[in-house]
Amino acid sequence: MKRTVLILVLICCLVSVCCISSAENEAPPQPELQLQPAELHLNKGSGAKVTPTVTNLPKGVRTKKFEWSTSDPEVATVSGNVRGVGAGQAVITCTAILTDGTELSADCPVTVTVPVSRIHQDRSRYPSYHGRCEDRRICAGNQHRRKSHPRSLRRG
């Protein structure tokens, strides 16, 4: 009985020593910079805010400042906010400079589109005579409706 208790005590000691030494050997988490949102889709002329967040900082280390840059200033600019300048794709890069001299970087892809404000129809491709279509296979819409019954289509 004493022998069994002694063996159990030894096993418990070995397990606890192994667990403690393996916990000490684990590397502390590395600092990381994340951007929110992770990617942007903007219209030309519009803007959005990208928020940087630094996680897993070691004790006593703080973020000193953030520096921003763009891969293509003709597509997107950044100065606090990201603004869409022209159609295309660009990458916004944020660099966090920590008080211990470490630099962390993160990227945010940006796609800028130019919204269509008005669609222009080339009327030269669709011949008409006084608002009536000459070729009914091409033309469609309200111009074929009879005046007596607005919901019926003229057959011809």
DSSP file (Angstrom, degrees, kcal/mol; ACC not computed):
  #  RESIDUE AA STRUCTURE BP1 BP2  ACC     N-H-->O    O-->H-N    N-H-->O    O-->H-N    TCO  KAPPA ALPHA  PHI   PSI    X-CA   Y-CA   Z-CA
    1    1 A M     >        0   0    0      0, 0.0     4,-2.1     0, 0.0     5,-0.2   0.000 360.0 360.0 360.0 -45.3    0.0    0.0    0.0
    2    2 A K  H  >  +     0   0    0      1,-0.2     4,-2.3     2,-0.2     5,-0.2   0.873 360.0  54.4 -63.3 -36.1    2.8    2.4    0.9
    3    3 A R  H  > S+     0   0    0      2,-0.2     4,-2.2     1,-0.2    -1,-0.2   0.906 107.6  48.8 -65.3 -42.2    4.5    1.4   -2.3
    4    4 A T  H  > S+     0   0    0      2,-0.2     4,-2.3     1,-0.2    -2,-0.2   0.896 112.2  48.6 -64.7 -42.3    1.4    2.2   -4.4
    5    5 A V  H  X S+     0   0    0     -4,-2.1     4,-2.3     2,-0.2    -1,-0.2   0.907 110.8  50.8 -65.3 -41.5    1.1    5.6   -2.8
    6    6 A L  H  X S+     0   0    0     -4,-2.3     4,-2.2     2,-0.2    -2,-0.2   0.901 110.6  48.9 -63.2 -41.7    4.8    6.3   -3.3
    7    7 A I  H  X S+     0   0    0     -4,-2.2     4,-2.5     2,-0.2    -2,-0.2   0.910 111.3  49.7 -65.8 -42.2    4.5    5.4   -7.0
    8    8 A L  H  X S+     0   0    0     -4,-2.3     4,-2.4     2,-0.2    -2,-0.2   0.894 110.4  50.5 -63.8 -39.7    1.4    7.6   -7.4
    9    9 A V  H  X S+     0   0    0     -4,-2.3     4,-2.2     2,-0.2    -2,-0.2   0.913 111.2  48.5 -64.6 -42.4    3.2   10.6   -5.7
   10   10 A L  H  X S+     0   0    0     -4,-2.2     4,-2.4     2,-0.2    -2,-0.2   0.909 111.2  49.8 -64.6 -41.9    6.2   10.1   -8.0
   11   11 A I  H  X S+     0   0    0     -4,-2.5     4,-2.5     1,-0.2    -2,-0.2   0.921 110.7  49.9 -62.7 -43.9    4.0   10.0  -11.1
   12   12 A C  H  X S+     0   0    0     -4,-2.4     4,-2.3     1,-0.2    -1,-0.2   0.896 110.6  50.4 -62.2 -40.0    2.2   13.1  -10.1
   13   13 A C  H  X S+     0   0    0     -4,-2.2     4,-2.3     2,-0.2    -2,-0.2   0.923 111.4  47.9 -64.3 -43.8    5.5   14.9   -9.5
   14   14 A L  H  X S+     0   0    0     -4,-2.4     4,-2.4     2,-0.2    -2,-0.2   0.912 112.3  48.9 -63.4 -43.5    6.8   13.9  -12.9
   15   15 A V  H  X S+     0   0    0     -4,-2.5     4,-2.4     1,-0.2    -1,-0.2   0.923 112.4  47.7 -63.8 -43.7    3.6   15.0  -14.7
   16   16 A S  H  X S+     0   0    0     -4,-2.3     4,-2.3     2,-0.2    -2,-0.2   0.886 111.8  50.1 -67.3 -38.0    3.6   18.4  -12.9
   17   17 A V  H  X S+     0   0    0     -4,-2.3     4,-2.5     2,-0.2    -1,-0.2   0.913 112.1  48.3 -64.7 -42.8    7.3   19.0  -13.7
   18   18 A C  H  X S+     0   0    0     -4,-2.4     4,-2.2     2,-0.2    -2,-0.2   0.908 112.6  48.1 -63.5 -42.5    6.6   18.1  -17.4
   19   19 A C  H  X S+     0   0    0     -4,-2.4     4,-1.8     2,-0.2    -2,-0.2   0.904 113.2  47.3 -66.1 -41.3    3.6   20.4  -17.6
   20   20 A I  H  X S+     0   0    0     -4,-2.3     4,-1.8     1,-0.2    -2,-0.2   0.919 113.5  47.2 -67.3 -43.6    5.4   23.3  -15.9
   21   21 A S  H  X S+     0   0    0     -4,-2.5     4,-1.3     1,-0.2    -1,-0.2   0.863 111.7  50.3 -69.2 -34.4    8.5   23.0  -18.1
   22   22 A S  H  X S+     0   0    0     -4,-2.2     4,-0.7    -5,-0.2    -1,-0.2   0.862 109.7  51.4 -71.4 -33.0    6.4   22.7  -21.3
   23   23 A A  H  < S+     0   0    0     -4,-1.8     3,-0.4     1,-0.2    -2,-0.2   0.853 109.2  50.9 -68.6 -34.4    4.5   25.9  -20.3
   24   24 A E  H  < S+     0   0    0     -4,-1.8    -1,-0.2     1,-0.2    -2,-0.2   0.808 106.7  54.9 -71.7 -29.0    7.7   27.7  -19.8
   25   25 A N  H  < S+     0   0    0     -4,-1.3    -1,-0.2    -5,-0.1    -2,-0.2   0.638  82.3 106.1 -80.3 -15.1    9.0   26.7  -23.2
   26   26 A E  S  < S-     0   0    0     -4,-0.7    -3,-0.0    -3,-0.4    -4,-0.0  -0.463  75.5-121.4 -67.8 134.0    6.0   28.1  -25.1
   27   27 A A        -     0   0    0     -2,-0.2     3,-0.1     1,-0.1    -1,-0.1  -0.507  27.7-109.6 -74.8 141.9    6.8   31.3  -26.9
   28   28 A P        -     0   0    0      0, 0.0    -1,-0.1     0, 0.0     2,-0.0  -0.371  46.9 -87.8 -66.2 152.0    4.8   34.4  -26.0
   29   29 A P        -     0   0    0      0, 0.0     3,-0.1     0, 0.0     0, 0.0  -0.331  45.2-120.0 -63.0 142.4    2.4   35.5  -28.7
   30   30 A Q        -     0   0    0      1,-0.1    27,-0.1    -3,-0.1    25,-0.1  -0.543  31.2 -97.7 -82.8 146.9    3.9   37.9  -31.2
   31   31 A P        -     0   0    0      0, 0.0     2,-0.4     0, 0.0    25,-0.2  -0.326  45.2-165.1 -60.7 146.7    2.4   41.4  -31.6
   32   32 A E  E     -A   55   0A   0     23,-2.1    23,-2.8    72,-0.1     2,-0.5  -0.997  15.8-147.1-140.8 141.3    0.1   41.7  -34.6
   33   33 A L  E     -A   54   0A   0     -2,-0.4     2,-0.3    72,-0.3    21,-0.2  -0.935  20.2-178.5-109.2 128.4   -1.5   44.5  -36.6
   34   34 A Q  E     -A   53   0A   0     19,-2.6    19,-2.6    -2,-0.5     2,-0.4  -0.952  13.9-147.0-125.7 146.9   -5.0   44.1  -38.0
   35   35 A L  E     -A   52   0A   0     -2,-0.3    72,-0.1    17,-0.2    15,-0.0  -0.918  17.9-124.2-114.4 139.6   -7.0   46.5  -40.1
   36   36 A Q  E    S+A   51   0A   0     15,-2.0    15,-3.1    -2,-0.4     2,-0.1  -0.993  98.3  31.3-124.5 123.0  -10.8   46.9  -40.1
   37   37 A P  S    S-     0   0    0      0, 0.0    -1,-0.1     0, 0.0     3,-0.1   0.605  81.7-150.9 -74.0 160.7  -12.3   46.5  -42.6
   38   38 A A  S    S+     0   0    0      1,-0.2     2,-0.3    -2,-0.1    -2,-0.1   0.771  80.0  11.1 -72.8 -26.6   -9.9   44.0  -44.2
   39   39 A E  S    S-     0   0    0     69,-0.2     2,-0.3     2,-0.0    71,-0.2  -0.985  71.9-143.8-148.8 157.1  -10.8   45.2  -47.7
   40   40 A L  E     -b  110   0B   0     69,-2.6    71,-2.1    -2,-0.3     2,-0.4  -0.932   9.4-166.4-126.5 145.7  -12.7   48.1  -49.2
   41   41 A H  E     +b  111   0B   0     -2,-0.3     2,-0.3    69,-0.2    71,-0.2  -0.972  27.8 172.7-125.9 113.6  -15.0   48.7  -52.2
   42   42 A L  E     -b  112   0B   0     69,-2.8    71,-2.4    -2,-0.4     2,-0.3  -0.849  30.7-127.9-122.7 154.7  -15.5   52.4  -52.9
   43   43 A N  E >   -b  113   0B   0     -2,-0.3     3,-2.1    69,-0.2    41,-0.4  -0.695  50.8 -84.0 -89.6 154.4  -17.1   54.6  -55.5
   44   44 A K  T 3  S+     0   0    0     69,-2.4    41,-0.2    -2,-0.3     3,-0.1  -0.387 118.5  19.0 -58.3 131.1  -15.0   57.3  -57.1
   45   45 A G  T 3  S+     0   0    0     39,-3.0    -1,-0.3     1,-0.3     2,-0.2   0.214 103.4 106.3  91.3 -14.2  -15.1   60.4  -54.8
   46   46 A S    <   -     0   0    0     -3,-2.1    38,-2.8    37,-0.0    -1,-0.3  -0.498  50.8-158.7 -94.8 168.7  -16.3   58.5  -51.7
   47   47 A G  E     -E   83   0C   0     36,-0.2     2,-0.3    -2,-0.2    36,-0.2  -0.906   9.5-167.5-141.6 167.8  -14.3   57.6  -48.6
   48   48 A A  E     -E   82   0C   0     34,-2.3    34,-3.1    -2,-0.3     2,-0.4  -0.985  25.0-114.3-154.1 155.3  -14.1   55.2  -45.7
   49   49 A K  E     -E   81   0C   0     -2,-0.3     2,-0.5    32,-0.2    32,-0.2  -0.794  19.9-158.9 -95.4 134.6  -12.2   54.9  -42.4
   50   50 A V        -     0   0    0     30,-0.5   -12,-0.0    -2,-0.4    30,-0.0  -0.967  11.1-153.3-111.4 125.5   -9.8   52.1  -41.9
   51   51 A T  E     -A   36   0A   0    -15,-3.1   -15,-2.0    -2,-0.5     2,-0.3  -0.879   3.2-149.9-106.4 121.1   -9.1   51.3  -38.2
   52   52 A P  E     -A   35   0A   0      0, 0.0     2,-0.4     0, 0.0   -17,-0.2  -0.671  11.9-170.9 -87.3 143.8   -5.8   49.8  -37.1
   53   53 A T  E     -A   34   0A   0    -19,-2.6   -19,-2.6    -2,-0.3     2,-0.5  -0.990   9.0-156.6-135.5 126.5   -5.6   47.5  -34.0
   54   54 A V  E     -A   33   0A   0     -2,-0.4     2,-0.3   -21,-0.2   -21,-0.2  -0.896  19.1-176.5-103.2 127.5   -2.4   46.2  -32.5
   55   55 A T  E     +A   32   0A   0    -23,-2.8   -23,-2.1    -2,-0.5    -2,-0.0  -0.781  53.4  29.7-120.1 164.6   -2.8   43.0  -30.4
   56   56 A N  S    S+     0   0    0     -2,-0.3    -1,-0.2   -25,-0.2     0, 0.0   0.841  71.1 175.4  59.3  40.4   -0.5   40.9  -28.2
   57   57 A L        -     0   0    0     -3,-0.2    -1,-0.2   -26,-0.1     3,-0.1  -0.551  32.3-114.5 -73.8 139.0    1.8   43.7  -27.2
   58   58 A P    >   -     0   0    0      0, 0.0     3,-1.9     0, 0.0    -1,-0.1  -0.272  49.1 -75.5 -65.0 160.9    4.5   42.8  -24.6
   59   59 A K  T 3  S+     0   0    0      1,-0.3     3,-0.1     3,-0.0     0, 0.0  -0.350 119.0  14.0 -61.1 131.6    4.3   44.3  -21.2
   60   60 A G  T 3  S+     0   0    0      1,-0.3     2,-0.4    -3,-0.1    -1,-0.3   0.384  99.0 115.3  86.0  -3.9    5.4   48.0  -21.2
   61   61 A V    <   +     0   0    0     -3,-1.9     2,-0.3    38,-0.0    -1,-0.3  -0.839  39.7 176.9-102.8 136.1    5.3   48.3  -25.0
   62   62 A R        -     0   0    0     -2,-0.4    37,-2.5    -3,-0.1     2,-0.6  -0.826  38.6 -92.0-128.9 168.6    2.8   50.7  -26.7
   63   63 A T  E     -C   98   0B   0     -2,-0.3    35,-0.3    35,-0.2     3,-0.1  -0.743  32.9-171.8 -82.8 123.4    2.0   51.9  -30.2
   64   64 A K  E     -     0   0B   0     33,-2.7     2,-0.3    -2,-0.6    34,-0.2   0.931  59.9 -33.5 -81.3 -50.5    4.0   55.0  -30.9
   65   65 A K  E     -C   97   0B   0     32,-1.5    32,-2.9     2,-0.0     2,-0.4  -0.984  49.7-121.2-163.9 166.7    2.4   56.0  -34.2
   66   66 A F  E     -C   96   0B   0     -2,-0.3     2,-0.4    30,-0.2    30,-0.2  -0.952  19.1-161.0-116.3 137.0    0.8   54.7  -37.5
   67   67 A E  E     -C   95   0B   0     28,-2.8    28,-2.9    -2,-0.4     2,-0.3  -0.965   9.3-158.1-118.0 137.3    2.1   55.5  -40.9
   68   68 A W  E     +C   94   0B   0     -2,-0.4     2,-0.3    26,-0.2    26,-0.2  -0.867  14.7 168.0-116.9 146.1   -0.1   55.1  -44.0
   69   69 A S  E     -C   93   0B   0     24,-1.9    24,-2.6    -2,-0.3     2,-0.3  -0.974  20.3-141.7-149.3 163.1    0.8   54.6  -47.7
   70   70 A T  E     -C   92   0B   0     -2,-0.3    22,-0.2    22,-0.2     8,-0.0  -0.955  12.6-143.6-127.5 146.7   -0.9   53.7  -51.0
   71   71 A S  S    S+     0   0    0     20,-1.6    21,-0.1    -2,-0.3    -1,-0.1   0.755  97.7  22.7 -78.7 -24.1    0.3   51.6  -53.8
   72   72 A D    >>  -     0   0    0      4,-0.2     4,-2.2    19,-0.2     3,-1.8  -0.789  60.2-172.2-146.1  97.7   -1.4   53.8  -56.4
   73   73 A P  T 34 S+     0   0    0      0, 0.0    -1,-0.1     0, 0.0    -2,-0.0   0.638  87.1  65.2 -67.3 -12.4   -2.3   57.4  -55.5
   74   74 A E  T 34 S+     0   0    0      1,-0.1     3,-0.1    11,-0.1    16,-0.0   0.629 112.6  33.7 -81.6 -13.0   -4.3   57.7  -58.8
   75   75 A V  T <4 S+     0   0    0     -3,-1.8    10,-3.1     1,-0.4    11,-1.3   0.803 132.3   2.4-104.3 -48.6   -6.8   55.1  -57.5
   76   76 A A  E  <  -F   84   0C   0     -4,-2.2    -1,-0.4     8,-0.3     2,-0.3  -1.000  57.9-161.9-145.3 141.1   -6.9   55.7  -53.8
   77   77 A T  E     -F   83   0C   0      6,-2.3     6,-2.6    -2,-0.3     2,-0.4  -0.839   7.8-156.4-116.9 159.2   -5.4   58.1  -51.3
   78   78 A V  E     +F   82   0C   0     -2,-0.3     4,-0.2     4,-0.2   -10,-0.1  -0.981  31.8 142.6-141.3 126.8   -5.0   57.8  -47.6
   79   79 A S  S    S-     0   0    0      2,-1.8     2,-0.7    -2,-0.4     3,-0.1  -0.479  97.8 -41.6-155.9  75.1   -4.7   60.6  -44.9
   80   80 A G  S    S+     0   0    0    -30,-0.0   -30,-0.5   -31,-0.0     2,-0.3  -0.355 140.4  44.2  91.2 -52.6   -6.6   59.4  -42.0
   81   81 A N  E    S-E   49   0C   0     -2,-0.7    -2,-1.8   -32,-0.2     2,-0.5  -0.876  86.8-119.6-118.8 155.2   -9.4   58.2  -44.3
   82   82 A V  E     -EF  48  78C   0    -34,-3.1   -34,-2.3    -2,-0.3     2,-0.4  -0.824  31.3-167.5 -93.5 131.7   -9.2   56.3  -47.6
   83   83 A R  E     -EF  47  77C   0     -6,-2.6    -6,-2.3    -2,-0.5     2,-0.5  -0.979  20.4-128.6-125.5 132.7  -10.6   58.1  -50.5
   84   84 A G  E     + F   0  76C   0    -38,-2.8   -39,-3.0    -2,-0.4    -8,-0.3  -0.676  31.5 168.8 -78.1 122.8  -11.4   56.7  -54.0
   85   85 A V        -     0   0    0    -10,-3.1     2,-0.3    -2,-0.5   -10,-0.2   0.809  60.8  -5.0-104.1 -42.3   -9.8   58.9  -56.6
   86   86 A G  S    S-     0   0    0    -11,-1.3    -1,-0.4   -42,-0.1    26,-0.1  -0.961  85.0 -74.9-151.1 164.8  -10.1   56.9  -59.9
   87   87 A A  S    S+     0   0    0     -2,-0.3     2,-0.3    -3,-0.1    26,-0.2  -0.357  84.8  60.3 -66.3 139.6  -11.2   53.5  -61.1
   88   88 A G  E    S- D   0 112B   0     24,-2.4    24,-3.1   -13,-0.1     2,-0.4  -0.931  80.4 -64.5 143.4-165.0   -8.9   50.6  -60.4
   89   89 A Q  E     + D   0 111B   0     -2,-0.3     2,-0.3    22,-0.2    22,-0.2  -0.958  42.9 165.5-126.6 143.9   -7.3   48.7  -57.6
   90   90 A A  E     - D   0 110B   0     20,-2.4    20,-3.3    -2,-0.4     2,-0.5  -0.930  29.2-126.0-145.8 167.4   -4.8   49.7  -55.0
   91   91 A V  E     - D   0 109B   0     -2,-0.3   -20,-1.6    18,-0.2     2,-0.5  -0.985  14.6-152.2-123.2 124.1   -3.3   48.5  -51.7
   92   92 A I  E     -CD  70 108B   0     16,-2.5    16,-2.5    -2,-0.5     2,-0.5  -0.831  15.1-160.2 -92.5 128.5   -3.4   50.7  -48.6
   93   93 A T  E     -CD  69 107B   0    -24,-2.6   -24,-1.9    -2,-0.5     2,-0.5  -0.939   6.3-164.9-115.0 130.8   -0.5   49.8  -46.2
   94   94 A C  E     -CD  68 106B   0     12,-2.8    12,-2.0    -2,-0.5     2,-0.5  -0.955   3.0-165.8-112.7 130.9   -0.5   50.7  -42.5
   95   95 A T  E     -CD  67 105B   0    -28,-2.9   -28,-2.8    -2,-0.5     2,-0.5  -0.976   5.7-156.2-118.1 122.6    2.8   50.5  -40.5
   96   96 A A  E     -CD  66 104B   0      8,-3.2     8,-2.5    -2,-0.5     2,-0.6  -0.857   4.9-156.0 -97.4 127.0    2.6   50.6  -36.7
   97   97 A I  E     -CD  65 103B   0    -32,-2.9   -33,-2.7    -2,-0.5   -32,-1.5  -0.916  13.1-153.1-105.0 120.7    5.8   51.8  -35.0
   98   98 A L  E >   -C   63   0B   0      4,-3.0     3,-1.8    -2,-0.6   -35,-0.2  -0.470  26.9-110.3 -91.9 163.5    6.0   50.5  -31.4
   99   99 A T  T 3  S+     0   0    0    -37,-2.5   -36,-0.1     1,-0.3    -1,-0.1   0.707 117.9  57.9 -67.1 -20.1    7.9   52.2  -28.5
  100  100 A D  T 3  S-     0   0    0    -38,-0.3    -1,-0.3     2,-0.1   -37,-0.1   0.375 123.8-102.7 -90.1   6.2   10.5   49.3  -28.6
  101  101 A G  S <  S+     0   0    0     -3,-1.8    -2,-0.1     1,-0.3     2,-0.1   0.341  75.5 141.0  93.8  -6.6   11.3   50.1  -32.2
  102  102 A T        -     0   0    0     -5,-0.1    -4,-3.0     1,-0.0     2,-0.5  -0.445  38.4-151.7 -70.0 141.6    9.4   47.2  -33.7
  103  103 A E  E     - D   0  97B   0     -6,-0.2     2,-0.4    -2,-0.1    -6,-0.2  -0.974  10.7-171.4-117.7 129.2    7.5   47.9  -36.9
  104  104 A L  E     - D   0  96B   0     -8,-2.5    -8,-3.2    -2,-0.5     2,-0.3  -0.938   6.0-164.0-116.7 140.6    4.3   45.9  -37.8
  105  105 A S  E     + D   0  95B   0     -2,-0.4     2,-0.3   -10,-0.2   -72,-0.3  -0.937  10.8 177.1-127.4 149.7    2.6   46.2  -41.2
  106  106 A A  E     - D   0  94B   0    -12,-2.0   -12,-2.8    -2,-0.3     2,-0.3  -0.987  17.1-141.1-146.5 148.3   -0.8   45.2  -42.6
  107  107 A D  E     - D   0  93B   0     -2,-0.3   -14,-0.2   -14,-0.2   -72,-0.2  -0.814   7.5-165.6-113.3 150.4   -2.5   45.7  -46.0
  108  108 A C  E     - D   0  92B   0    -16,-2.5   -16,-2.5    -2,-0.3   -69,-0.2  -0.920  19.4-140.9-133.3 106.6   -6.0   46.6  -47.1
  109  109 A P  E     - D   0  91B   0      0, 0.0   -69,-2.6     0, 0.0     2,-0.4  -0.457  19.2-160.5 -68.1 139.3   -6.9   46.0  -50.7
  110  110 A V  E     -bD  40  90B   0    -20,-3.3   -20,-2.4   -71,-0.2     2,-0.5  -0.982  10.6-166.6-125.8 131.0   -9.1   48.7  -52.2
  111  111 A T  E     -bD  41  89B   0    -71,-2.1   -69,-2.8    -2,-0.4     2,-0.5  -0.979   9.2-166.2-115.9 124.4  -11.3   48.5  -55.3
  112  112 A V  E     -bD  42  88B   0    -24,-3.1   -24,-2.4    -2,-0.5     2,-0.3  -0.935   6.6-176.2-113.8 129.9  -12.6   51.8  -56.7
  113  113 A T  E     -b   43   0B   0    -71,-2.4   -69,-2.4    -2,-0.5   -29,-0.0  -0.863  25.6-128.4-120.6 157.0  -15.4   51.9  -59.3
  114  114 A V        -     0   0    0     -2,-0.3   -71,-0.1   -71,-0.2   -69,-0.0  -0.925  31.2-132.5-103.5 115.0  -17.0   54.8  -61.2
  115  115 A P        -     0   0    0      0, 0.0     2,-0.6     0, 0.0   -72,-0.0  -0.355  17.3-116.7 -69.3 147.1  -20.8   54.6  -60.8
  116  116 A V        +     0   0    0      1,-0.2     3,-0.1    -2,-0.0     0, 0.0  -0.741  32.2 179.4 -82.9 120.1  -22.9   55.0  -63.9
  117  117 A S        +     0   0    0     -2,-0.6     2,-0.3     1,-0.3    -1,-0.2   0.753  66.5   8.5 -94.3 -26.8  -25.0   58.1  -63.5
  118  118 A R        -     0   0    0      2,-0.0     2,-0.5     0, 0.0    -1,-0.3  -0.975  62.5-140.9-155.7 138.0  -26.9   58.0  -66.8
  119  119 A I        -     0   0    0     -2,-0.3     2,-0.5    -3,-0.1    -3,-0.0  -0.898  18.3-153.9-102.4 127.5  -27.2   55.6  -69.6
  120  120 A H        -     0   0    0     -2,-0.5     2,-0.5     2,-0.0    -2,-0.0  -0.882   5.5-148.3-104.0 127.4  -27.3   57.1  -73.1
  121  121 A Q        -     0   0    0     -2,-0.5     2,-1.1     2,-0.0     3,-0.1  -0.823  13.5-132.8 -97.2 129.7  -29.0   55.2  -75.8
  122  122 A D    >   -     0   0    0     -2,-0.5     3,-1.3     1,-0.2     4,-0.2  -0.703  21.5-171.5 -80.5  99.9  -27.7   55.6  -79.4
  123  123 A R  G >  S+     0   0    0     -2,-1.1     3,-1.1     1,-0.3    -1,-0.2   0.638  73.4  76.9 -71.8 -14.2  -31.0   56.2  -81.3
  124  124 A S  G 3  S+     0   0    0      1,-0.2    -1,-0.3     3,-0.1    -2,-0.1   0.748  90.6  56.4 -68.4 -21.0  -29.3   56.0  -84.7
  125  125 A R  G <  S+     0   0    0     -3,-1.3    -1,-0.2     1,-0.2    -2,-0.2   0.640 104.4  55.8 -82.3 -15.0  -29.2   52.2  -84.3
  126  126 A Y  S <  S-     0   0    0     -3,-1.1    -1,-0.2    -4,-0.2     2,-0.1  -0.847  82.9-149.3-122.4  93.4  -33.0   52.0  -83.8
  127  127 A P        +     0   0    0      0, 0.0     7,-1.1     0, 0.0     8,-0.5  -0.341  23.0 172.2 -67.3 139.0  -34.9   53.7  -86.7
  128  128 A S  E     -G  133   0D   0      5,-0.2     2,-0.5     6,-0.1     5,-0.2  -0.965  27.0-145.7-142.4 159.2  -38.2   55.3  -85.9
  129  129 A Y  E >  S-G  132   0D   0      3,-3.2     3,-1.8    -2,-0.3     0, 0.0  -0.953  82.8 -26.3-130.4 110.9  -40.7   57.5  -87.7
  130  130 A H  T 3  S-     0   0    0     -2,-0.5     3,-0.1     1,-0.3    -1,-0.1   0.874 126.9 -48.1  51.9  43.8  -42.5   60.1  -85.6
  131  131 A G  T 3  S+     0   0    0      1,-0.3     2,-0.4     0, 0.0    -1,-0.3   0.454 118.0 111.3  82.3  -0.8  -42.0   58.1  -82.5
  132  132 A R  E <   -G  129   0D   0     -3,-1.8    -3,-3.2    12,-0.0     2,-0.3  -0.881  68.6-121.9-107.4 138.9  -43.2   54.8  -84.1
  133  133 A C  E     -G  128   0D   0     -2,-0.4    -5,-0.2    -5,-0.2     3,-0.2  -0.567  11.2-159.1 -78.6 138.9  -40.9   52.0  -84.7
  134  134 A E  S    S+     0   0    0     -7,-1.1     2,-0.6    -2,-0.3    -1,-0.1   0.795  88.9  43.9 -83.6 -31.7  -40.5   50.8  -88.3
  135  135 A D    >>  -     0   0    0     -8,-0.5     4,-1.7     1,-0.1     3,-1.2  -0.922  69.4-167.3-117.2 105.9  -39.1   47.4  -87.2
  136  136 A R  T 34 S+     0   0    0     -2,-0.6    -1,-0.1     1,-0.3     8,-0.0   0.674  83.4  67.1 -70.2 -17.0  -41.2   46.0  -84.3
  137  137 A R  T 34 S+     0   0    0      1,-0.1    -1,-0.3     3,-0.0    -2,-0.0   0.808 108.7  38.3 -71.3 -26.8  -38.6   43.3  -83.6
  138  138 A I  T <4 S+     0   0    0     -3,-1.2    -2,-0.2   -11,-0.1     2,-0.2   0.899 109.7  64.2 -87.7 -46.5  -36.1   46.0  -82.5
  139  139 A C     <  +     0   0    0     -4,-1.7     2,-0.3   -12,-0.1   -11,-0.0  -0.489  56.6 164.6 -86.3 149.3  -38.4   48.4  -80.7
  140  140 A A        +     0   0    0     -2,-0.2     2,-0.3    -3,-0.0     3,-0.2  -0.963  27.3  64.9-150.8 163.2  -40.4   47.7  -77.5
  141  141 A G  S >  S-     0   0    0     -2,-0.3     3,-1.1     1,-0.1     4,-0.1  -0.767  94.1 -32.1 121.1-164.5  -42.1   49.7  -74.9
  142  142 A N  G >  S+     0   0    0     -2,-0.3     3,-1.5     1,-0.2    -1,-0.1   0.611 110.3  82.5 -73.0 -14.5  -45.1   52.0  -74.5
  143  143 A Q  G 3  S+     0   0    0      1,-0.3    -1,-0.2    -3,-0.2    -2,-0.1   0.661  89.0  55.3 -69.2 -13.4  -44.9   53.5  -78.0
  144  144 A H  G <  S+     0   0    0     -3,-1.1    10,-1.6   -12,-0.1    -1,-0.3   0.463  82.9 111.8 -93.5  -3.2  -46.8   50.5  -79.5
  145  145 A R  B <   -H  153   0E   0     -3,-1.5     8,-0.2     8,-0.2     2,-0.2  -0.440  69.6-119.2 -76.9 143.3  -49.8   50.8  -77.2
  146  146 A R        -     0   0    0      6,-1.2     6,-0.2     3,-0.6    -1,-0.1  -0.482  11.8-134.6 -75.7 150.0  -53.2   51.8  -78.6
  147  147 A K  S    S+     0   0    0      1,-0.2    -1,-0.1    -2,-0.2    -2,-0.0   0.829 103.1  55.7 -74.0 -31.2  -54.8   54.9  -77.3
  148  148 A S  S    S+     0   0    0      1,-0.3    -1,-0.2     2,-0.1    -3,-0.0   0.872 123.4  21.2 -72.0 -35.5  -58.2   53.3  -76.9
  149  149 A H  S >  S-     0   0    0      3,-0.1     3,-1.6     1,-0.1    -3,-0.6  -0.859  71.4-164.6-133.7  98.8  -56.9   50.5  -74.6
  150  150 A P  T 3  S+     0   0    0      0, 0.0    -1,-0.1     0, 0.0    -2,-0.1   0.645  84.2  54.1 -63.6 -15.9  -53.6   51.4  -73.0
  151  151 A R  T 3  S+     0   0    0     -6,-0.1     2,-0.3     2,-0.1    -6,-0.0   0.553  90.7  84.7 -97.6  -6.3  -52.7   47.8  -71.9
  152  152 A S  S <  S-     0   0    0     -3,-1.6    -6,-1.2    -6,-0.2     2,-0.3  -0.710  73.6-128.7 -97.0 147.7  -53.0   46.1  -75.3
  153  153 A L  B     -H  145   0E   0     -2,-0.3     2,-0.3    -8,-0.2    -8,-0.2  -0.719  24.5-113.2 -93.4 143.3  -50.2   46.0  -77.8
  154  154 A R        -     0   0    0    -10,-1.6     2,-0.4    -2,-0.3    -1,-0.0  -0.575  28.3-149.7 -73.2 131.7  -50.8   47.0  -81.4
  155  155 A R              0   0    0     -2,-0.3    -1,-0.0     1,-0.1     0, 0.0  -0.831 360.0 360.0-100.3 139.8  -50.5   44.0  -83.7
  156  156 A G              0   0    0     -2,-0.4    -1,-0.1     0, 0.0    -2,-0.0   0.458 360.0 360.0-161.2 360.0  -49.2   44.7  -87.2
